[in-house]
Amino acid sequence: MMMLMISYMNLEDLKFFDSKKMSQVYDSWPEIAEKSYKDKNLKKLNIKNIDHIILIGMGGSGSICDVIDSILSKENLHVKTVKGYALPNTVDDRTLIIFVSVSGNTDETLTILKNAHNSKAKIAVFTSGGTIREFCKTNNIFFQHIEMIHSPRSSLVKFLFSILNTLEFILPISPKDIEETISYLYTIQTKINSNNLTSSNDALKLAEWINGIPCIYYPDGLRSSAIRFKNSLQENAKTHVISEDIIEACHNGIVAWEKPSSVNPIIIQGEDDNIKTKERWKIIKQFFEINKIDYYQINSVKGSILSKIVSLIYILDFASIYHSVINEIDPSPVPSIDFIKSRL
């Protein structure tokens, strides 16, 4: 099991290394989510006879698509998330394509949008501006303008809850589940915000526990939370990360633990995981304990799948910010991504 850590990060460290005040945005996530969901100025989209939804987005915008994909996974809809340049050939007049580009200048998303415009599909675009907004204006495509907060990854709840607001007549997600999720965010906020840098802060405890390469194990239903954690650690803490589905890992990845490793296993366990998945968690934890492999476990909240996923993302994103500061890294700048984009 995880070893107890003693807090050694203080508010001065956070202020110094978090130069763009990313943590302050996360301190306000519950308020941002609630305001976005209740915003009466957002345009509503109401389209009938949709049985196929395609979600398009990259990076932080892609995380939003992953969340929507996960919460719709048990509905009577065919849902697919695309990260790249290719529009699926299954698109027809019963398809809704949801484009998310926080920056408004995502090359992959704009490429697919241009192709989708010539299809029979319905289109909804969510962006802060850029070339994507201009393309929508020029071609009379439905779009919702949403201001970016700090960075694409920090804007997740604003975009997610604005999308849930805009598409409330289309996405089969109950208001009760959305309100429950916002309530959980407020509860978690009191424990993990940047004014509580103590041993009671679960995000800080996880951040301090990581001292090697994190290996995130997750059940299929919580994949979007795990992949988001991987991405946030990579962007904020500038570290390599591994993520593995727990069931699949038992057929291959588990073998890597047969030799000493600097990798840190992190278990993301759901309150309502499938009974066979629960059995697998028990076995793999026994394996770790027998082989004296220290691991960290974080459990989801109870409630809807939306509550589970978004609550986990809140804690894990904050952990990635704290981990960056502990390692004296500014979480905001991403020069490597800027390098790639400047050459596209």
Number of C-alpha atoms within 10 A of each C-alpha: 13 13 9 11 13 11 16 12 17 15 11 9 14 22 16 14 20 23 14 16 16 22 23 15 15 23 19 14 23 22 16 21 25 21 14 23 25 13 14 11 8 16 15 16 16 11 12 8 10 17 14 19 23 22 21 29 25 23 18 23 26 26 25 28 26 24 24 23 19 22 21 20 15 12 12 10 14 15 20 20 20 20 18 14 15 13 20 11 7 8 18 14 13 16 21 23 24 21 26 30 31 31 20 21 17 19 17 17 25 21 15 21 25 15 12 17 15 8 16 13 19 20 20 21 21 26 23 21 21 14 15 28 24 13 16 20 12 9 11 10 17 15 23 23 17 19 15 20 18 14 16 20 24 20 23 27 25 22 30 23 22 26 26 22 22 24 19 17 14 16 19 14 18 12 13 9 15 20 15 15 25 24 16 19 23 18 13 19 21 13 19 23 21 21 14 15 21 17 15 12 21 19 25 30 22 23 23 20 19 18 12 14 15 20 19 23 24 25 23 18 21 25 20 26 26 28 20 24 25 22 23 27 26 17 24 26 23 20 17 14 19 16 19 19 17 22 17 13 16 14 9 9 13 14 10 11 14 8 6 8 11 9 20 20 23 22 22 22 21 23 13 16 16 13 9 10 18 15 11 16 21 11 13 16 17 14 14 16 13 9 11 10 18 16 20 17 15 16 12 21 19 12 14 17 23 21 23 23 25 24 24 26 24 23 24 25 25 28 27 28 28 31 28 26 23 20 15 15 19 22 26 22 16 13 10 11 10 10 10 9 12 8 6 6
